Amino acid sequence: MINTLSIASDLSKAGIAKSHAEAIANAIGTRQEDLATKDFVRAEISTIRGEMSALETRLVRWIVGTVFAASGLLFAALQLMP
């Protein structure tokens, strides 16, 4: 949670006019819902890890299938050789 009163106070102490400091603090306060929270980031990371795991499984299956197909073709080619 963003403390806009504290922000406005700090800006005023830094030499910014009180009305400008309050406007800046209010703008920051209205944008706080756009900020990512730790829980949101953790949930997104968890989702991405799940998707990566599924992709890894598909990739391994595809590679194993390709190796078997190539082995079969090599074996068939060796059988045709005199």
N, CA, C and O atoms as a printed pandas DataFrame, in Angstrom:
     atom_number atom_name residue_name chain_id  residue_number  x_coord  y_coord  z_coord
0              1         N          MET        A               1    0.833   -1.169    0.000
1              2        CA          MET        A               1    0.000    0.000    0.000
2              3         C          MET        A               1    0.883    1.239    0.000
3              4         O          MET        A               1    1.828    1.327    0.784
4              5         N          ILE        A               2    0.590    2.176   -0.855
5              6        CA          ILE        A               2    1.377    3.390   -0.971
6              7         C          ILE        A               2    0.769    4.486   -0.100
7              8         O          ILE        A               2   -0.431    4.754   -0.168
8              9         N          ASN        A               3    1.603    5.108    0.710
9             10        CA          ASN        A               3    1.161    6.185    1.591
10            11         C          ASN        A               3    1.346    7.510    0.852
11            12         O          ASN        A               3    2.431    8.090    0.872
12            13         N          THR        A               4    0.293    7.981    0.208
13            14        CA          THR        A               4    0.378    9.203   -0.589
14            15         C          THR        A               4    0.609   10.440    0.270
15            16         O          THR        A               4    1.241   11.396   -0.179
16            17         N          LEU        A               5    0.103   10.430    1.499
17            18        CA          LEU        A               5    0.320   11.564    2.400
18            19         C          LEU        A               5    1.807   11.718    2.711
19            20         O          LEU        A               5    2.338   12.828    2.728
20            21         N          SER        A               6    2.460   10.605    2.952
21            22        CA          SER        A               6    3.889   10.623    3.236
22            23         C          SER        A               6    4.682   11.095    2.013
23            24         O          SER        A               6    5.648   11.847    2.146
24            25         N          ILE        A               7    4.273   10.655    0.834
25            26        CA          ILE        A               7    4.942   11.078   -0.398
26            27         C          ILE        A               7    4.796   12.584   -0.578
27            28         O          ILE        A               7    5.772   13.275   -0.868
28            29         N          ALA        A               8    3.598   13.083   -0.410
29            30        CA          ALA        A               8    3.358   14.521   -0.559
30            31         C          ALA        A               8    4.175   15.309    0.454
31            32         O          ALA        A               8    4.733   16.356    0.125
32            33         N          SER        A               9    4.247   14.816    1.672
33            34        CA          SER        A               9    5.018   15.487    2.716
34            35         C          SER        A               9    6.498   15.507    2.360
35            36         O          SER        A               9    7.159   16.536    2.500
36            37         N          ASP        A              10    7.018   14.379    1.903
37            38        CA          ASP        A              10    8.430   14.305    1.513
38            39         C          ASP        A              10    8.742   15.231    0.348
39            40         O          ASP        A              10    9.782   15.888    0.333
40            41         N          LEU        A              11    7.843   15.283   -0.625
41            42        CA          LEU        A              11    8.055   16.163   -1.768
42            43         C          LEU        A              11    8.017   17.628   -1.341
43            44         O          LEU        A              11    8.803   18.439   -1.832
44            45         N          SER        A              12    7.118   17.965   -0.439
45            46        CA          SER        A              12    7.039   19.344    0.072
46            47         C          SER        A              12    8.318   19.725    0.800
47            48         O          SER        A              12    8.821   20.837    0.641
48            49         N          LYS        A              13    8.841   18.805    1.597
49            50        CA          LYS        A              13   10.087   19.056    2.326
50            51         C          LYS        A              13   11.264   19.230    1.373
51            52         O          LYS        A              13   12.233   19.921    1.688
52            53         N          ALA        A              14   11.173   18.596    0.202
53            54        CA          ALA        A              14   12.252   18.689   -0.784
54            55         C          ALA        A              14   12.185   19.976   -1.590
55            56         O          ALA        A              14   13.054   20.241   -2.421
56            57         N          GLY        A              15   11.149   20.780   -1.343
57            58        CA          GLY        A              15   11.074   22.071   -2.002
58            59         C          GLY        A              15   10.040   22.181   -3.105
59            60         O          GLY        A              15    9.958   23.214   -3.769
60            61         N          ILE        A              16    9.255   21.145   -3.314
61            62        CA          ILE        A              16    8.203   21.196   -4.326
62            63         C          ILE        A              16    6.977   21.846   -3.700
63            64         O          ILE        A              16    6.654   21.592   -2.539
64            65         N          ALA        A              17    6.302   22.681   -4.470
65            66        CA          ALA        A              17    5.104   23.359   -3.962
66            67         C          ALA        A              17    4.100   22.328   -3.460
67            68         O          ALA        A              17    3.965   21.249   -4.038
68            69         N          LYS        A              18    3.398   22.667   -2.383
69            70        CA          LYS        A              18    2.477   21.721   -1.745
70            71         C          LYS        A              18    1.418   21.219   -2.720
71            72         O          LYS        A              18    1.100   20.030   -2.720
72            73         N          SER        A              19    0.870   22.097   -3.546
73            74        CA          SER        A              19   -0.161   21.669   -4.498
74            75         C          SER        A              19    0.410   20.687   -5.530
75            76         O          SER        A              19   -0.252   19.724   -5.917
76            77         N          HIS        A              20    1.648   20.948   -5.967
77            78        CA          HIS        A              20    2.286   20.031   -6.917
78            79         C          HIS        A              20    2.618   18.692   -6.255
79            80         O          HIS        A              20    2.440   17.631   -6.852
80            81         N          ALA        A              21    3.099   18.758   -5.020
81            82        CA          ALA        A              21    3.434   17.536   -4.287
82            83         C          ALA        A              21    2.197   16.671   -4.087
83            84         O          ALA        A              21    2.259   15.450   -4.231
84            85         N          GLU        A              22    1.068   17.305   -3.753
85            86        CA          GLU        A              22   -0.172   16.546   -3.578
86            87         C          GLU        A              22   -0.642   15.944   -4.897
87            88         O          GLU        A              22   -1.130   14.815   -4.923
88            89         N          ALA        A              23   -0.499   16.688   -5.989
89            90        CA          ALA        A              23   -0.906   16.167   -7.294
90            91         C          ALA        A              23   -0.048   14.971   -7.685
91            92         O          ALA        A              23   -0.561   13.974   -8.194
92            93         N          ILE        A              24    1.236   15.068   -7.452
93            94        CA          ILE        A              24    2.138   13.944   -7.768
94            95         C          ILE        A              24    1.791   12.733   -6.913
95            96         O          ILE        A              24    1.708   11.616   -7.425
96            97         N          ALA        A              25    1.588   12.942   -5.622
97            98        CA          ALA        A              25    1.255   11.841   -4.716
98            99         C          ALA        A              25   -0.069   11.196   -5.114
99           100         O          ALA        A              25   -0.191    9.972   -5.075
100          101         N          ASN        A              26   -1.060   11.997   -5.495
101          102        CA          ASN        A              26   -2.348   11.443   -5.923
102          103         C          ASN        A              26   -2.190   10.640   -7.213
103          104         O          ASN        A              26   -2.814    9.591   -7.371
104          105         N          ALA        A              27   -1.367   11.121   -8.126
105          106        CA          ALA        A              27   -1.129   10.385   -9.370
106          107         C          ALA        A              27   -0.484    9.041   -9.081
107          108         O          ALA        A              27   -0.853    8.025   -9.671
108          109         N          ILE        A              28    0.471    9.040   -8.182
109          110        CA          ILE        A              28    1.129    7.776   -7.801
110          111         C          ILE        A              28    0.123    6.845   -7.127
111          112         O          ILE        A              28    0.112    5.644   -7.394
112          113         N          GLY        A              29   -0.713    7.392   -6.265
113          114        CA          GLY        A              29   -1.707    6.579   -5.561
114          115         C          GLY        A              29   -2.716    5.944   -6.489
115          116         O          GLY        A              29   -3.134    4.809   -6.262
116          117         N          THR        A              30   -3.117    6.657   -7.539
117          118        CA          THR        A              30   -4.091    6.080   -8.465
118          119         C          THR        A              30   -3.466    5.024   -9.364
119          120         O          THR        A              30   -4.182    4.211   -9.948
120          121         N          ARG        A              31   -2.148    5.025   -9.485
121          122        CA          ARG        A              31   -1.467    4.040  -10.334
122          123         C          ARG        A              31   -0.999    2.811   -9.562
123          124         O          ARG        A              31   -0.449    1.884  -10.156
124          125         N          GLN        A              32   -1.207    2.791   -8.259
125          126        CA          GLN        A              32   -0.690    1.683   -7.462
126          127         C          GLN        A              32   -1.305    0.344   -7.852
127          128         O          GLN        A              32   -0.683   -0.698   -7.646
128          129         N          GLU        A              33   -2.508    0.351   -8.406
129          130        CA          GLU        A              33   -3.122   -0.915   -8.806
130          131         C          GLU        A              33   -2.416   -1.535   -9.996
131          132         O          GLU        A              33   -2.575   -2.726  -10.265
132          133         N          ASP        A              34   -1.628   -0.726  -10.718
133          134        CA          ASP        A              34   -0.877   -1.244  -11.857
134          135         C          ASP        A              34    0.418   -1.927  -11.437
135          136         O          ASP        A              34    1.052   -2.608  -12.244
136          137         N          LEU        A              35    0.812   -1.750  -10.186
137          138        CA          LEU        A              35    2.056   -2.333   -9.711
138          139         C          LEU        A              35    1.877   -3.826   -9.455
139          140         O          LEU        A              35    0.842   -4.265   -8.953
140          141         N          ALA        A              36    2.894   -4.591   -9.807
141          142        CA          ALA        A              36    2.840   -6.031   -9.581
142          143         C          ALA        A              36    3.196   -6.330   -8.128
143          144         O          ALA        A              36    4.168   -5.795   -7.595
144          145         N          THR        A              37    2.408   -7.181   -7.500
145          146        CA          THR        A              37    2.692   -7.586   -6.134
146          147         C          THR        A              37    3.547   -8.839   -6.149
147          148         O          THR        A              37    3.653   -9.516   -7.172
148          149         N          LYS        A              38    4.151   -9.144   -5.022
149          150        CA          LYS        A              38    4.989  -10.341   -4.925
150          151         C          LYS        A              38    4.169  -11.597   -5.210
151          152         O          LYS        A              38    4.638  -12.507   -5.894
152          153         N          ASP        A              39    2.943  -11.647   -4.684
153          154        CA          ASP        A              39    2.093  -12.820   -4.897
154          155         C          ASP        A              39    1.762  -12.988   -6.374
155          156         O          ASP        A              39    1.760  -14.105   -6.890
156          157         N          PHE        A              40    1.482  -11.874   -7.056
157          158        CA          PHE        A              40    1.183  -11.937   -8.484
158          159         C          PHE        A              40    2.388  -12.452   -9.265
159          160         O          PHE        A              40    2.253  -13.297  -10.151
160          161         N          VAL        A              41    3.556  -11.937   -8.930
161          162        CA          VAL        A              41    4.776  -12.361   -9.625
162          163         C          VAL        A              41    5.051  -13.839   -9.359
163          164         O          VAL        A              41    5.427  -14.574  -10.271
164          165         N          ARG        A              42    4.867  -14.269   -8.131
165          166        CA          ARG        A              42    5.083  -15.685   -7.808
166          167         C          ARG        A              42    4.105  -16.575   -8.564
167          168         O          ARG        A              42    4.480  -17.647   -9.038
168          169         N          ALA        A              43    2.862  -16.141   -8.680
169          170        CA          ALA        A              43    1.867  -16.926   -9.408
170          171         C          ALA        A              43    2.234  -17.015  -10.888
171          172         O          ALA        A              43    2.105  -18.074  -11.503
172          173         N          GLU        A              44    2.691  -15.903  -11.453
173          174        CA          GLU        A              44    3.090  -15.904  -12.860
174          175         C          GLU        A              44    4.305  -16.795  -13.082
175          176         O          GLU        A              44    4.366  -17.520  -14.075
176          177         N          ILE        A              45    5.261  -16.751  -12.179
177          178        CA          ILE        A              45    6.447  -17.605  -12.288
178          179         C          ILE        A              45    6.043  -19.067  -12.205
179          180         O          ILE        A              45    6.555  -19.897  -12.955
180          181         N          SER        A              46    5.136  -19.385  -11.308
181          182        CA          SER        A              46    4.656  -20.761  -11.175
182          183         C          SER        A              46    3.978  -21.226  -12.464
183          184         O          SER        A              46    4.184  -22.357  -12.904
184          185         N          THR        A              47    3.175  -20.358  -13.062
185          186        CA          THR        A              47    2.508  -20.694  -14.318
186          187         C          THR        A              47    3.525  -20.930  -15.421
187          188         O          THR        A              47    3.404  -21.883  -16.191
188          189         N          ILE        A              48    4.516  -20.074  -15.497
189          190        CA          ILE        A              48    5.547  -20.214  -16.535
190          191         C          ILE        A              48    6.345  -21.494  -16.331
191          192         O          ILE        A              48    6.674  -22.181  -17.298
192          193         N          ARG        A              49    6.658  -21.819  -15.083
193          194        CA          ARG        A              49    7.390  -23.064  -14.820
194          195         C          ARG        A              49    6.576  -24.284  -15.249
195          196         O          ARG        A              49    7.130  -25.240  -15.790
196          197         N          GLY        A              50    5.267  -24.255  -15.012
197          198        CA          GLY        A              50    4.410  -25.353  -15.443
198          199         C          GLY        A              50    4.386  -25.490  -16.952
199          200         O          GLY        A              50    4.441  -26.599  -17.484
200          201         N          GLU        A              51    4.305  -24.358  -17.646
201          202        CA          GLU        A              51    4.315  -24.391  -19.104
202          203         C          GLU        A              51    5.654  -24.893  -19.633
203          204         O          GLU        A              51    5.699  -25.645  -20.607
204          205         N          MET        A              52    6.748  -24.476  -18.988
205          206        CA          MET        A              52    8.072  -24.929  -19.414
206          207         C          MET        A              52    8.231  -26.429  -19.200
207          208         O          MET        A              52    8.845  -27.115  -20.018
208          209         N          SER        A              53    7.687  -26.932  -18.119
209          210        CA          SER        A              53    7.754  -28.363  -17.846
210          211         C          SER        A              53    6.999  -29.157  -18.915
211          212         O          SER        A              53    7.471  -30.195  -19.381
212          213         N          ALA        A              54    5.833  -28.660  -19.290
213          214        CA          ALA        A              54    5.052  -29.327  -20.332
214          215         C          ALA        A              54    5.789  -29.290  -21.665
215          216         O          ALA        A              54    5.787  -30.280  -22.396
216          217         N          LEU        A              55    6.411  -28.180  -21.987
217          218        CA          LEU        A              55    7.176  -28.077  -23.225
218          219         C          LEU        A              55    8.387  -28.992  -23.211
219          220         O          LEU        A              55    8.733  -29.591  -24.229
220          221         N          GLU        A              56    9.031  -29.100  -22.051
221          222        CA          GLU        A              56   10.175  -29.989  -21.928
222          223         C          GLU        A              56    9.762  -31.440  -22.184
223          224         O          GLU        A              56   10.466  -32.179  -22.872
224          225         N          THR        A              57    8.629  -31.838  -21.632
225          226        CA          THR        A              57    8.131  -33.196  -21.840
226          227         C          THR        A              57    7.850  -33.455  -23.308
227          228         O          THR        A              57    8.215  -34.505  -23.835
228          229         N          ARG        A              58    7.199  -32.499  -23.980
229          230        CA          ARG        A              58    6.912  -32.660  -25.406
230          231         C          ARG        A              58    8.192  -32.737  -26.222
231          232         O          ARG        A              58    8.284  -33.525  -27.163
232          233         N          LEU        A              59    9.172  -31.927  -25.870
233          234        CA          LEU        A              59   10.435  -31.913  -26.605
234          235         C          LEU        A              59   11.174  -33.235  -26.442
235          236         O          LEU        A              59   11.702  -33.770  -27.417
236          237         N          VAL        A              60   11.218  -33.764  -25.236
237          238        CA          VAL        A              60   11.886  -35.046  -24.990
238          239         C          VAL        A              60   11.199  -36.152  -25.779
239          240         O          VAL        A              60   11.872  -36.985  -26.384
240          241         N          ARG        A              61    9.871  -36.172  -25.782
241          242        CA          ARG        A              61    9.147  -37.191  -26.551
242          243         C          ARG        A              61    9.461  -37.084  -28.033
243          244         O          ARG        A              61    9.637  -38.100  -28.706
244          245         N          TRP        A              62    9.532  -35.855  -28.548
245          246        CA          TRP        A              62    9.809  -35.647  -29.964
246          247         C          TRP        A              62   11.227  -36.110  -30.295
247          248         O          TRP        A              62   11.442  -36.745  -31.328
248          249         N          ILE        A              63   12.188  -35.803  -29.437
249          250        CA          ILE        A              63   13.575  -36.215  -29.675
250          251         C          ILE        A              63   13.709  -37.730  -29.620
251          252         O          ILE        A              63   14.377  -38.322  -30.468
252          253         N          VAL        A              64   13.087  -38.359  -28.641
253          254        CA          VAL        A              64   13.156  -39.821  -28.530
254          255         C          VAL        A              64   12.524  -40.477  -29.753
255          256         O          VAL        A              64   13.058  -41.451  -30.284
256          257         N          GLY        A              65   11.395  -39.948  -30.197
257          258        CA          GLY        A              65   10.754  -40.486  -31.398
258          259         C          GLY        A              65   11.626  -40.331  -32.626
259          260         O          GLY        A              65   11.694  -41.234  -33.459
260          261         N          THR        A              66   12.284  -39.212  -32.743
261          262        CA          THR        A              66   13.172  -38.981  -33.883
262          263         C          THR        A              66   14.360  -39.929  -33.848
263          264         O          THR        A              66   14.767  -40.446  -34.889
264          265         N          VAL        A              67   14.921  -40.166  -32.670
265          266        CA          VAL        A              67   16.052  -41.090  -32.546
266          267         C          VAL        A              67   15.623  -42.503  -32.941
267          268         O          VAL        A              67   16.359  -43.196  -33.642
268          269         N          PHE        A              68   14.442  -42.935  -32.500
269          270        CA          PHE        A              68   13.958  -44.256  -32.881
270          271         C          PHE        A              68   13.723  -44.350  -34.383
271          272         O          PHE        A              68   14.067  -45.360  -34.999
272          273         N          ALA        A              69   13.146  -43.319  -34.977
273          274        CA          ALA        A              69   12.901  -43.322  -36.419
274          275         C          ALA        A              69   14.216  -43.362  -37.190
275          276         O          ALA        A              69   14.339  -44.105  -38.164
276          277         N          ALA        A              70   15.194  -42.576  -36.766
277          278        CA          ALA        A              70   16.490  -42.573  -37.435
278          279         C          ALA        A              70   17.181  -43.922  -37.275
279          280         O          ALA        A              70   17.822  -44.404  -38.209
280          281         N          SER        A              71   17.056  -44.532  -36.103
281          282        CA          SER        A              71   17.648  -45.850  -35.879
282          283         C          SER        A              71   16.991  -46.885  -36.781
283          284         O          SER        A              71   17.668  -47.745  -37.346
284          285         N          GLY        A              72   15.687  -46.802  -36.912
285          286        CA          GLY        A              72   14.972  -47.733  -37.790
286          287         C          GLY        A              72   15.391  -47.570  -39.241
287          288         O          GLY        A              72   15.578  -48.561  -39.946
288          289         N          LEU        A              73   15.540  -46.338  -39.694
289          290        CA          LEU        A              73   15.990  -46.097  -41.065
290          291         C          LEU        A              73   17.409  -46.600  -41.274
291          292         O          LEU        A              73   17.711  -47.172  -42.322
292          293         N          LEU        A              74   18.283  -46.398  -40.299
293          294        CA          LEU        A              74   19.649  -46.893  -40.401
294          295         C          LEU        A              74   19.663  -48.408  -40.444
295          296         O          LEU        A              74   20.383  -48.994  -41.252
296          297         N          PHE        A              75   18.889  -49.048  -39.596
297          298        CA          PHE        A              75   18.809  -50.501  -39.576
298          299         C          PHE        A              75   18.287  -51.035  -40.910
299          300         O          PHE        A              75   18.817  -52.014  -41.435
300          301         N          ALA        A              76   17.247  -50.397  -41.462
301          302        CA          ALA        A              76   16.711  -50.820  -42.760
302          303         C          ALA        A              76   17.730  -50.631  -43.866
303          304         O          ALA        A              76   17.837  -51.476  -44.755
304          305         N          ALA        A              77   18.481  -49.537  -43.832
305          306        CA          ALA        A              77   19.499  -49.309  -44.842
306          307         C          ALA        A              77   20.605  -50.337  -44.749
307          308         O          ALA        A              77   21.118  -50.784  -45.775
308          309         N          LEU        A              78   20.981  -50.720  -43.543
309          310        CA          LEU        A              78   22.011  -51.751  -43.371
310          311         C          LEU        A              78   21.539  -53.109  -43.847
311          312         O          LEU        A              78   22.350  -53.899  -44.331
312          313         N          GLN        A              79   20.266  -53.405  -43.728
313          314        CA          GLN        A              79   19.703  -54.674  -44.182
314          315         C          GLN        A              79   19.700  -54.766  -45.715
315          316         O          GLN        A              79   19.806  -55.852  -46.285
316          317         N          LEU        A              80   19.577  -53.613  -46.362
317          318        CA          LEU        A              80   19.539  -53.598  -47.834
318          319         C          LEU        A              80   20.920  -53.693  -48.448
319          320         O          LEU        A              80   21.048  -54.021  -49.628
320          321         N          MET        A              81   21.956  -53.413  -47.675
321          322        CA          MET        A              81   23.319  -53.482  -48.192
322          323         C          MET        A              81   23.748  -54.947  -48.341
323          324         O          MET        A              81   23.447  -55.783  -47.489
324          325         N          PRO        A              82   24.472  -55.247  -49.463
325          326        CA          PRO        A              82   24.898  -56.660  -49.670
326          327         C          PRO        A              82   26.017  -57.073  -48.762
327          328         O          PRO        A              82   26.472  -58.215  -48.822
